[in-house]
Amino acid sequence: MSHLLLPILLLALIPPYIFWYLARTKSMLAAWAASCGFRILEAKRSYFPPWRMWLTTSKSQVVMHVKVYDDATHRIRSGWLRLGSYWWGVFDADAVEVQWDDE
């Protein structure tokens, strides 16, 4: 019986971790947008970012393509957003980097 305990425990921890991970990325995205004065129009996770980000992104980071409305300039911008730090991933909630498509 004890040899089954560890696999059962690990399987029981997977759904809460997935829920936390998705909630964390959503809250990081919302906090970034609010701090910059943006309204999120569209955000899609990307597993294949452009080369300029792909080469410097770790597996623990989340890359999204975003489209936002900039309240300051009254225009729509789109770009690539990297959430989390290289080593800590989304555990580092302050690490958010954007590369705009038009720059």
ZICORHU-V142170 format. One record per backbone hydrogen bond with DSSP energy under -1.0 kcal/mol. NH is the residue of the N-H (numbers start at 0). CO is the residue of the C=O. If there is no record, write none. Layout:
nh: (NH | NH)
co: (CO | CO)
//
This chain:
nh: (3 | 7 | 8 | 9 | 10 | 11 | 12 | 16 | 17 | 18 | 19 | 20 | 21 | 22 | 23 | 24 | 25 | 26 | 27 | 28 | 29 | 30 | 31 | 32 | 33 | 34 | 35 | 37 | 38 | 40 | 41 | 43 | 45 | 52 | 53 | 54 | 55 | 60 | 61 | 63 | 64 | 65 | 66 | 67 | 68 | 69 | 70 | 73 | 76 | 78 | 79 | 80 | 81 | 82 | 83 | 84 | 88 | 90 | 91 | 92 | 94 | 95 | 96 | 98 | 100 | 102)
co: (0 | 3 | 4 | 5 | 6 | 7 | 8 | 12 | 13 | 14 | 15 | 16 | 17 | 18 | 19 | 20 | 21 | 22 | 23 | 24 | 25 | 26 | 27 | 28 | 29 | 30 | 31 | 32 | 68 | 66 | 66 | 64 | 62 | 49 | 49 | 50 | 52 | 57 | 82 | 80 | 43 | 78 | 41 | 76 | 38 | 74 | 36 | 69 | 67 | 65 | 98 | 63 | 96 | 61 | 94 | 88 | 84 | 87 | 88 | 90 | 91 | 93 | 81 | 79 | 77 | 99)
//
